[in-house]
Amino acid sequence: MSAKKNKLVLCIDRDNDLYEKAKISGPIIGREANLDAATKLALVDPTETDANTIFRAIQIYDSIKEETGVQVATLTGSASLGYTADKEISAQLERVLSEYPADSCIFVSDGASDEQILPVVRSRLKIDSVEIVVMKQAKELEKTYFVILEKLKEPHYARLVFGIPALILLLFAASRYLGWGLESMAAVLAVYLGAKAFGIEEKIIRATSAFKFSADRISSIVYLFFFIMLLISTWAAFQTYNTSLESGLDLVKTTAAVVRTLANLLAISFIVLIAGKTIDLLNDDRKIELSKYGLYAITTIILWFVLSVAADWVLNLTPPYVSFQDFLVAIIGSMIMGFAGIWAMKTLKIGVVSKMKLENKEVFSENGAYLGKIMGVDAKESTMIYKSPLGQKLSLNLENINSVGDRVLVKA
């Protein structure tokens, strides 16, 4: 007689409406917990399809619970969708499977956005069936209309539908006012679309979202100064460009003059920005991230130094003149400074992590895979000892720890 196989009825809320609207965090495991979550979400927003999807998942659970070992669970992602949502869902799935080892699942979804997570689920679990929940009372045209309205509320689609036309109009107006012609507008638009195509835009948004502006934070004054400095840098670069052309400098020297102006002002701006973030980290007791922003500061200083020397070498308008040998010495010195900075920040990070209480915290990789539970820290060897789901004792270098909170995220 074959052993009974466990099955999951798996519901996915990829855009995390459960938290955004009802303040319910995933994963939600069990019939009662899911019923309570769906009811609260439906009361907050009766038009929310995720509530109906969870109800359908509970209905499927009730219909098969007598036949086989089964559990119902709802996983939540992120309002920003994309990589962030998939990473969170992956981590929650690993957690559910560690508590309830299942062989297969019934995937319940309300549409295409949730279905994009199917490959992630399939990599960890066999999918027996996919159930798509459609509201019966919605006619096809009405359904399409409301789906479009809901999608436009999501930042990812809003930036695509409204952001690009807005950027084109803004560039057209600026180009017409400044007399730059359509070529400059096309160049800026091409850079933006390229950044969007290669995922650079999402990385910038994730990086800037770490800098939270709030009236009750001292660092907010610093962030405000940073944005003012950005505007000043843009204005100063434009003035330098006009002055250089009026002085009769060729295109190469004009570019070098603009680069030197931007290097000086932007270096100050980013150092101030990093100082503001450092204040936030100390206030929020997130010292583990100090080494990361320390590296950002060192990188900013190195870039400023190299670009300034390079610009002076190209210009060489007044003494002291900069030779090519001076430029090479600057590059070598910058490399030495970079290696020293990396070593210093690595030492700082290991020192901070070794003093933290990590015992019994769960460990996850960057892509959301559950690795195990921490048993202790070996300060001498600068390693963390953790127990895998299979009972193995494994070690990981402390420098591979990315963040410490309710759980520990590490570089796999």
Secondary structure, 3 states (H helix, E strand, C coil): CCCCCCEEEEEEECCCHHHHHHCCCCCEECHHHHHHHHHHHHHHCCCCHHHHHHHHHHHHHHHHCCCCCEEEEEEECCCCCHHHHHHHHHHHHHHHHHHCCCCEEEEEECCHHHHCCHHHHHCCCEEEEEEECCCCCCCHHHHHHHHHHHHHCCHHHHHHHHHHHHHHHHHHHHHHHHCCHHHHHHHHHHHHHHHHHCCHHHHHHHHHHCCCCCCCCCHHHHHHHHHHHHHHHHHHHHHHHHHHHHCCCCHHHHHHHHHHHHHHHHHHHHHHHHHHHHHHHHHCCCHHHHHHHHHHHHHHHHHHHHHHHHHHHHHCCCCCCCCHHHHHHHHHHHHHHHHHHHHHHHHHHHHHHHCCCCCCCEEEECCCCEEEEEEEEECCCCEEEEECCCCCEEEEEHHHEEEECCEEEECC
